[in-house]
């Protein structure tokens, strides 16, 4: 199977943010791609994923949650960038999140960390979880397909 549910390597920068009770999931595939090209592939959203994000934005806008993410051509702001790992994301009123794409020993890992700031963050994460899993697995499959 090209995409596997995985444990994020302990050397990931993302672990510096993690606190008890935070959400963290990870998927991986075999690939020698460096972090930045792998992240570029992962962020090429299919049409159905873009439609889901558009729907999400229409639903949460009245709640005052962030709906515009793109910055300098990137889908999410980059918060950490090395040859082997790229972290993207931001802090919002309801939750803080980061996505990491990491190259480690012939595998690319893509993990999502979420710290829920309040009850809205807890409800939001529960509501989007099925879509998050679909989108994350799809993104890692894009990386697997793009591997030379």
N, C-alpha and C positions, 0 to 999 in steps of 0.2 A: 504494500500500500504506500503510495507516494507521500501522503500527509498522515502524520501520526500525532496523537495527543502526547505531549512531552513534559518533562520538567525543565524549566529554564536553568541553564548552567549557573552555578554559584558565583561565577566570576562576572555575571551581568551587572551593569550599573543600576539596573532597575531594582535590584535587591536593596539598594541604599535608601529607597523610598518606602519599602514595605514595612507595615506595622501589623501587629496582630489584628485580625478581623478584616483586613483588606482583601479584595478580590484579586486574584492573579491566575490567569490561565495561559497555556502555551501550546503551540503546535509547531511541528518541524517537518523538514524534508531533507533528503540528501541533496547537497549542492555545494559547490566550491565558490559560488558567487560571493564577492565581498558584500558587506552590509548595505552600502549605498545603492548599488545596482539592484540588489535583492529588494530593498525597500521601494525603489522606483517601480519594480514589477508588481509588488504587493499592492501599491496604491493605485494601480490601473483598475479602477472599479468597473465591473460589468454593468450593463444597462439596468438590470434588476436591482443592483445594490445602490446605484445612483437614485433610482426611483424610491427606494426605501429611505434613503437619507433626505430626500426632498419631502417625503411624507412626514418624517420625524420633525423636520424644521417647521412645517406648518402646524404640527400639533403642539410643539413646545414653545413657539414664539410668544403666545399669550401668557405663558408662565414666566417670561423674562429670562429664559435660558438662552445660551449662546447658539446662534444659527449660522454664523459665518465663520469658517475655519481657515480658509486658504490664506497663506502668507508667503510672499516671495515665490509664488509658483508652487509651493508645497501645500499638500492638503492640510497638514497640521504643522505648527511651529516646531522646529528642531530644538531640542533641549540638551542633547548630548550627541557628539559625533566623533567617532574614531574609525580607524580602518575596519575594525571588527564589530562595531556596534553603533547603531543609530537609534536614539530615543526621540519620539515626537509626542506632542500633546500639550495640554494646558490645564490650568486650574479654573474651575467655575464655581458658582455659588452652591450648587447641589453636589458636585463631586469633582475630584481631581483625577485625571487619567493620563497615562502614558502608554504608548505602543513602542515596543522595542523590536528591532530586527537585528539579529546577532549571528555572525558566522563563528562556528566553533567546531573544529576537527571534522570537516567535511559535511557538516549539517548547517542549515540555516534555521534558526529559531525565531518565531514571531510570538511575542507575549503581550498581553494586555494587563496593566495594573490599574486598579480603581480604588480610590479612597473615598468613601461616601461621607459627605459632610453633614448630612441631615436626613430626615425622613424622605424628603423628595428624592435625594440621591439613591436611597434604598429602593423606593418604589420604581424609579426610573430604571435602575440596573435590572431589577426583576422583570420589568416589562420588555426590555430590549434583548434580554439574554438569548432567546432562540435565534434572533436575527444576528446577534453578535457572533454566535457560534458558526452560523452559515457563512457570514462574511469573512471571518477569520480563516476558516478552512479553505474558502475560495481564494483568499489572498495567498495563502501558502501554496495552494495548487498552482497559482500563477508563477510563483517562484520556481516550483518544480518543473513546470513546462519550459521556463526560460533558461534553464540550466543547459549550458553547451554540452 
